[in-house]
């Protein structure tokens, strides 16, 4: 048995200790110990003074960690002004308390973000969804990447502009309220009529990831993230936890991703969507977003900056259009690959648009469960489901399907009177198998009698948004081109006088209403039915139990 002398024992221990980083260069070490290294960006020349451009130092630290097999790139307290930071595999960016990474203001020829890479498929989605390198922090084909810590990513120097796709603009590219219809098209406030060349040298995303896996984002905050605070495209095994976002356009865009967990996040985005699931054609093929959970989150449309500073201000001028602040959870609009096997629970919507499930580019939207939602001051439909045929994708793609959706335990208060909840397919393409239960919606009221005879336009190819139909003849639920719809324990009411009926059904095959309670003005029917088959009511207040095999037109 060999006994080591104390001096020799100390030498052996020191030989196994992870070496430090000296003068900006990591010492070599065995692969087994590589990932325990900490690389402080200041050791590589970063100043963190808010004035120096620290990009090169930050990227040197990342490259050194990657060369050693991985490690933690540490940001101590300070303000690190930067342009494009390039992620590598097996890297953790650690944002310590008081640390801020600030997107630098671009200066042509001097301070520029990485150029947007070529993408031959960019005609099928907007500029922002089609490129990743023109970002503050980006990674393509990386794995085992973490961004963690209580620090801040400040997108001060990012643009929120979104130039047109590489093709002629079409009505379905924009909502009706922003010129998305035939005829006059007003100039886009977001630069959607600009040539993509205007983006050279600019960054428009705080974080972007493409074709990557095993990613953790936790505990930090993002302010003013540009077009996207996060764009994740084709990312598998993505976890986002306890992240706060207060931004000038989209919060999280989860595009063609699998196995995603979003929890305990607050996302404030008055000018665009807060948490949005997409399935674009940006990868050159249709790929579903699937196996997703979103839980314990707040989405909102407060004034920009007032989430992070705790003032929660509400200034109507912050809204992107007349529909009011956005700030919601949405499936779509990009929907080539579809959405499958998704659950959403325990979400607060405040001063923003409602829940939107949309598939308009050929994808399947199916097997969705949504529960335990509370909404206040909803600026459009509390529930919006749309199957359309915008078909922004390769020629020959068939219309998609929207089916097997369960929505339960919803309370919405002070919903905008211009919009009912909407479930709308298109002729010959019905939304199927939707179950709504334990729902109470308080609409603001104010609908006039002259609206009750309207027949809203189909607008099959338009950009999907509740306002696309214009004024509607119902205040509660507008259901058209649907099959096997069931409402159980649903109550709808209004806060001021309302003269439209609670329910309006057209081209519906199979509709069951059980234990439904509605508020309605005198002589106003509960149900307006047109071309409806297999219609059943059971224990609905003010309506006898009914089973109608078929009705062309009837009021109950």
JOTARA-V222478 format. One record per residue. N is the residue number from 1. RES is the residue in three letters. D_CENTER is the distance of its C-alpha to the mean C-alpha in Angstrom with 2 decimals. Layout:
# JOTARA-V222478
N:RES:D_CENTER
N:RES:D_CENTER
This chain:
# JOTARA-V222478
1:UNK:64.22
2:UNK:63.12
3:UNK:62.55
4:UNK:60.54
5:UNK:62.09
6:UNK:59.84
7:UNK:59.51
8:UNK:58.56
9:UNK:56.07
10:UNK:54.33
11:UNK:54.22
12:UNK:52.64
13:UNK:49.96
14:UNK:49.21
15:UNK:48.93
16:UNK:46.10
17:UNK:44.16
18:UNK:41.04
19:UNK:42.22
20:UNK:40.90
21:UNK:39.57
22:UNK:42.34
23:UNK:42.32
24:UNK:38.94
25:UNK:39.97
26:UNK:39.30
27:UNK:42.42
28:UNK:42.46
29:UNK:42.10
30:UNK:41.89
31:UNK:38.65
32:UNK:38.66
33:UNK:38.33
34:UNK:36.02
35:UNK:32.73
36:UNK:34.24
37:UNK:34.82
38:UNK:33.34
39:UNK:33.17
40:UNK:33.13
41:UNK:31.94
42:UNK:34.84
43:UNK:37.26
44:UNK:36.04
45:UNK:36.63
46:UNK:33.56
47:UNK:34.75
48:UNK:31.79
49:UNK:33.48
50:UNK:30.74
51:UNK:33.08
52:UNK:33.67
53:UNK:31.26
54:UNK:30.61
55:UNK:28.69
56:UNK:31.70
57:UNK:32.56
58:UNK:29.12
59:UNK:29.02
60:UNK:32.63
61:UNK:31.77
62:UNK:29.01
63:UNK:31.45
64:UNK:34.17
65:UNK:32.14
66:UNK:31.07
67:UNK:34.73
68:UNK:35.81
69:UNK:33.41
70:UNK:30.71
71:UNK:30.51
72:UNK:28.90
73:UNK:28.48
74:UNK:29.13
75:UNK:28.29
76:UNK:30.73
77:UNK:30.53
78:UNK:30.37
79:UNK:28.36
80:UNK:27.72
81:UNK:27.25
82:UNK:25.88
83:UNK:24.49
84:UNK:23.11
85:UNK:23.36
86:UNK:23.69
87:UNK:22.78
88:UNK:25.20
89:UNK:25.42
90:UNK:26.62
91:UNK:25.68
92:UNK:24.46
93:UNK:23.64
94:UNK:25.00
95:UNK:24.17
96:UNK:26.97
97:UNK:27.39
98:UNK:27.91
99:UNK:26.45
100:UNK:24.17
101:UNK:23.08
102:UNK:23.03
103:UNK:21.95
104:UNK:25.29
105:UNK:25.98
106:UNK:26.81
107:UNK:30.48
108:UNK:31.44
109:UNK:33.57
110:UNK:33.39
111:UNK:29.96
112:UNK:27.44
113:UNK:24.28
114:UNK:24.50
115:UNK:24.68
116:UNK:21.90
117:UNK:23.27
118:UNK:24.48
119:UNK:22.38
120:UNK:24.39
121:UNK:21.39
122:UNK:19.76
123:UNK:21.01
124:UNK:18.40
125:UNK:15.24
126:UNK:15.06
127:UNK:16.58
128:UNK:13.61
129:UNK:12.34
130:UNK:16.04
131:UNK:17.23
132:UNK:16.78
133:UNK:20.11
134:UNK:19.76
135:UNK:17.89
136:UNK:19.21
137:UNK:18.76
138:UNK:18.43
139:UNK:19.59
140:UNK:20.36
141:UNK:22.05
142:UNK:22.22
143:UNK:22.57
144:UNK:23.17
145:UNK:21.31
146:UNK:20.52
147:UNK:19.43
148:UNK:20.77
149:UNK:22.66
150:UNK:22.48
151:UNK:22.53
152:UNK:20.36
153:UNK:18.60
154:UNK:19.30
155:UNK:17.99
156:UNK:20.91
157:UNK:22.06
158:UNK:18.87
159:UNK:18.37
160:UNK:15.42
161:UNK:17.34
162:UNK:16.30
163:UNK:19.56
164:UNK:20.23
165:UNK:20.06
166:UNK:23.46
167:UNK:24.77
168:UNK:25.78
169:UNK:23.13
170:UNK:22.76
171:UNK:21.96
172:UNK:18.83
173:UNK:17.26
174:UNK:16.71
175:UNK:16.57
176:UNK:20.12
177:UNK:19.95
178:UNK:19.54
179:UNK:22.29
180:UNK:20.70
181:UNK:23.96
182:UNK:27.41
183:UNK:29.65
184:UNK:28.97
185:UNK:25.83
186:UNK:25.55
187:UNK:24.77
188:UNK:21.08
189:UNK:20.39
190:UNK:17.87
191:UNK:20.54
192:UNK:19.38
193:UNK:23.10
194:UNK:24.02
195:UNK:25.38
196:UNK:23.29
197:UNK:26.34
198:UNK:25.44
199:UNK:22.84
200:UNK:25.63
201:UNK:25.82
202:UNK:22.63
203:UNK:19.56
204:UNK:16.09
205:UNK:13.87
206:UNK:14.61
207:UNK:14.03
208:UNK:13.78
209:UNK:14.91
210:UNK:16.24
211:UNK:18.28
212:UNK:18.70
213:UNK:19.21
214:UNK:19.90
215:UNK:17.61
216:UNK:17.48
217:UNK:15.69
218:UNK:17.37
219:UNK:18.76
220:UNK:18.12
221:UNK:16.53
222:UNK:14.87
223:UNK:15.94
224:UNK:15.35
225:UNK:13.30
226:UNK:13.90
227:UNK:11.66
228:UNK:9.31
229:UNK:10.12
230:UNK:9.24
231:UNK:9.29
232:UNK:10.48
233:UNK:12.24
234:UNK:14.80
235:UNK:14.72
236:UNK:16.53
237:UNK:17.22
238:UNK:14.40
239:UNK:14.66
240:UNK:12.80
241:UNK:15.05
242:UNK:16.08
243:UNK:14.01
244:UNK:13.94
245:UNK:11.92
246:UNK:13.44
247:UNK:12.36
248:UNK:13.30
249:UNK:10.22
250:UNK:6.56
251:UNK:6.18
252:UNK:4.86
253:UNK:4.51
254:UNK:6.47
255:UNK:8.91
256:UNK:12.18
257:UNK:12.36
258:UNK:14.77
259:UNK:15.70
260:UNK:12.72
261:UNK:13.28
262:UNK:11.10
263:UNK:13.59
264:UNK:15.11
265:UNK:12.43
266:UNK:12.30
267:UNK:9.61
268:UNK:11.23
269:UNK:9.98
270:UNK:12.52
271:UNK:12.26
272:UNK:8.72
273:UNK:5.36
274:UNK:5.04
275:UNK:2.89
276:UNK:1.58
277:UNK:5.12
278:UNK:7.51
279:UNK:11.23
280:UNK:12.86
281:UNK:16.55
282:UNK:16.33
283:UNK:18.26
284:UNK:21.00
285:UNK:20.56
286:UNK:18.37
287:UNK:16.76
288:UNK:14.91
289:UNK:11.98
290:UNK:14.12
291:UNK:15.49
292:UNK:12.45
293:UNK:12.93
294:UNK:10.87
295:UNK:13.64
296:UNK:15.27
297:UNK:12.48
298:UNK:12.52
299:UNK:10.02
300:UNK:12.09
301:UNK:13.30
302:UNK:16.39
303:UNK:18.09
304:UNK:16.79
305:UNK:18.57
306:UNK:19.66
307:UNK:17.46
308:UNK:19.00
309:UNK:22.43
310:UNK:22.44
311:UNK:23.47
312:UNK:20.48
313:UNK:21.81
314:UNK:21.00
315:UNK:22.11
316:UNK:21.39
317:UNK:21.86
318:UNK:18.45
319:UNK:16.80
320:UNK:15.93
321:UNK:18.10
322:UNK:20.32
323:UNK:17.68
324:UNK:17.07
325:UNK:14.34
326:UNK:10.72
327:UNK:8.83
328:UNK:7.58
329:UNK:5.81
330:UNK:5.76
331:UNK:7.32
332:UNK:8.31
333:UNK:9.80
334:UNK:10.94
335:UNK:12.61
336:UNK:15.77
337:UNK:15.74
338:UNK:14.30
339:UNK:12.96
340:UNK:15.58
341:UNK:16.62
342:UNK:13.68
343:UNK:14.35
344:UNK:12.66
345:UNK:15.21
346:UNK:16.39
347:UNK:13.64
348:UNK:14.72
349:UNK:13.34
350:UNK:15.55
351:UNK:16.36
352:UNK:13.24
353:UNK:12.44
354:UNK:12.52
355:UNK:10.89
356:UNK:10.30
357:UNK:11.27
358:UNK:12.16
359:UNK:14.15
360:UNK:16.19
361:UNK:16.99
362:UNK:19.09
363:UNK:17.06
364:UNK:17.75
365:UNK:15.45
366:UNK:17.63
367:UNK:18.54
368:UNK:15.89
369:UNK:16.91
370:UNK:15.39
371:UNK:17.76
372:UNK:18.73
373:UNK:16.51
374:UNK:17.97
375:UNK:17.06
376:UNK:19.17
377:UNK:19.59
378:UNK:17.07
379:UNK:17.12
380:UNK:16.75
381:UNK:16.88
382:UNK:16.30
383:UNK:15.71
384:UNK:14.93
385:UNK:15.58
386:UNK:16.39
387:UNK:18.21
388:UNK:19.27
389:UNK:20.90
390:UNK:19.42
391:UNK:20.09
392:UNK:18.75
393:UNK:20.17
394:UNK:23.65
395:UNK:26.44
396:UNK:27.55
397:UNK:24.28
398:UNK:24.69
399:UNK:22.60
400:UNK:20.27
401:UNK:20.47
402:UNK:18.55
403:UNK:20.50
404:UNK:21.14
405:UNK:18.68
406:UNK:19.86
407:UNK:18.58
408:UNK:20.83
409:UNK:21.73
410:UNK:19.87
411:UNK:21.33
412:UNK:20.18
413:UNK:22.49
414:UNK:23.22
415:UNK:21.00
416:UNK:21.64
417:UNK:24.76
418:UNK:23.75
419:UNK:21.44
420:UNK:22.16
421:UNK:19.85
422:UNK:19.68
423:UNK:20.14
424:UNK:21.10
425:UNK:22.05
426:UNK:24.46
427:UNK:28.20
428:UNK:29.10
429:UNK:25.55
430:UNK:24.88
431:UNK:22.06
432:UNK:23.81
433:UNK:24.33
434:UNK:22.17
435:UNK:23.38
436:UNK:22.68
437:UNK:24.65
438:UNK:25.41
439:UNK:23.52
440:UNK:24.79
441:UNK:23.42
442:UNK:25.33
443:UNK:24.96
444:UNK:26.45
445:UNK:28.93
446:UNK:30.83
447:UNK:30.83
448:UNK:34.12
449:UNK:36.62
450:UNK:36.56
451:UNK:33.03
452:UNK:34.06
453:UNK:35.50
454:UNK:32.62
455:UNK:31.39
456:UNK:27.92
457:UNK:27.47
458:UNK:25.72
459:UNK:23.83
460:UNK:23.02
461:UNK:21.75
462:UNK:19.77
463:UNK:16.18
464:UNK:14.85
465:UNK:14.66
466:UNK:17.01
467:UNK:19.29
468:UNK:20.08
469:UNK:22.96
470:UNK:24.56
471:UNK:26.71
472:UNK:26.88
473:UNK:29.90
474:UNK:28.40
475:UNK:26.81
476:UNK:25.62
477:UNK:24.34
478:UNK:24.48
479:UNK:24.82
480:UNK:25.82
481:UNK:26.32
482:UNK:25.60
483:UNK:27.53
484:UNK:28.15
485:UNK:26.32
486:UNK:27.39
487:UNK:27.01
488:UNK:28.76
489:UNK:29.42
490:UNK:27.37
491:UNK:28.47
492:UNK:27.55
493:UNK:29.33
494:UNK:29.40
495:UNK:30.40
496:UNK:32.60
497:UNK:34.60
498:UNK:32.82
499:UNK:34.80
500:UNK:32.42
501:UNK:32.46
502:UNK:29.95
503:UNK:29.34
504:UNK:29.58
505:UNK:29.65
506:UNK:30.42
507:UNK:30.91
508:UNK:30.00
509:UNK:31.75
510:UNK:31.92
511:UNK:30.72
512:UNK:31.74
513:UNK:31.57
514:UNK:32.97
515:UNK:33.62
516:UNK:31.77
517:UNK:32.71
518:UNK:32.22
519:UNK:33.53
520:UNK:35.16
521:UNK:37.78
522:UNK:41.32
523:UNK:41.96
524:UNK:38.27
525:UNK:37.50
526:UNK:34.84
527:UNK:34.02
528:UNK:34.33
529:UNK:34.63
530:UNK:34.94
531:UNK:35.54
532:UNK:34.57
533:UNK:36.03
534:UNK:36.44
535:UNK:35.44
536:UNK:36.14
537:UNK:36.20
538:UNK:37.41
539:UNK:38.20
540:UNK:36.21
541:UNK:37.62
542:UNK:39.85
543:UNK:39.60
544:UNK:42.16
545:UNK:41.17
546:UNK:40.74
547:UNK:40.40
548:UNK:40.39
549:UNK:40.67
550:UNK:39.91
551:UNK:39.74
552:UNK:39.53
553:UNK:39.14
554:UNK:39.62
555:UNK:38.81
556:UNK:39.01
